[in-house]
């Protein structure tokens, strides 16, 4: 089966491309790029004139909730949401029920994804058994089963000795440890960022130091062991500075930023909207600017959504008691195109780089390029497409977005995985 995308603006940072070309796909791989390409007999032809053709976007931080929490999300619904949002691959965290801390659960997730997944699904295994932070999970057998990284995301592994051993354990198979950097003692029961706004609202806050302390610890452990540590959802001035300094001295540390930590501040909590509650919390404008600066200069390597679906009932409690987390697979790309690219804060090529080649490189995944022979995972954008965030229309089972009602311009209009159109 062949597919020809005609006349689109090809933006492929890995190949240094930004110009009008045709893209020919054959048997699930990129066959050729060029101008005036002829469609093979029987090929599907897509008129991409006026559109942007990119290597498929990859989200390395999502919660698909299956097995165990299918009332929040399933592999089927979560990957449909990913496809609608322009993502061709996702990596799912281990906080399922049972926890993905052994080969049987990894096998289940990957087998289910092969049957029901609309996009490619990669599994992230737990660092510790049951996410309890006390003893290491079966990391070697999980790596053998296909886990591409390890994380207790949602919880911080507080025991530094356990985390050191986990890092050492990953060295033979080269997978990163993904750190949820949040000192549980400093964070305590803080429902939002500790600062002026939390004081005015009368809400318990957690200081930036709760993140900074653990980022510093994990950098030191990575330096000690030689392992690769990846800082999830970086959100503070201090954490960005620590990562920048560590990279300068050769530590194997990388980091990601979420759309909500790039676009919202703690001022958004003033309405006590439970959809503004997540971990780490929304920070100050100064923090947001530091994270964006880090993303622009490469200190922060990629963008990931931390798509965290919850049932409506779990977000109906008062702010301090409701569940942490927001969804993002269907809103991330439109928001970033409008607020950052159209807003003049980031050029399109940089955004594509942070959404495709960078995450592919971090987890050693296929994709991230439109070079001949690469998997035909492609995201097509329309930079002039107007949009409104309407949760009722989401493919996800969840509705917990902090951006409901937001409007803008620029969105994904086609998602192709392995040469097959999976959205629309």
Secondary structure, 3 states (H helix, E strand, C coil): CEEEEEEEEEEEHHHCEEEEEEEEEECCEEEEEECCCCCCCCCEEEECCCCEEEECEEEEEEECCCCCCCCCCCHHHHHHHHHHCCEEEEEECCCCCCCCCCHHHHHHHHHHHHHHCCCEEEEEECCEHHHCCCCECCHHHHHHHCCCEECCCCCCCCCHHHHHHHHHHHCCCCCEEEECCCCHHHHCCCCEECCHHHHHHCCCEECCHHHHHHHHHHHHHHHHHCCCEEECCCCCHHHHHHHHHHHHCCCCEEEEECHHHHHCCHHHHHHCCHHHCCCCCCCCHHHHHHHHHHHHHCCCCEECCCEECCCHHHHCCCCCCCCCCCCCCCCHHHHHHHHHHHCCCCCHHHHHHHHCHHHHHHCCCCCCCCCCCCECCEEEEEEEEEEECCHHHCCCCCCCCCCCCCEEEEEEEEEEECCEEEEC
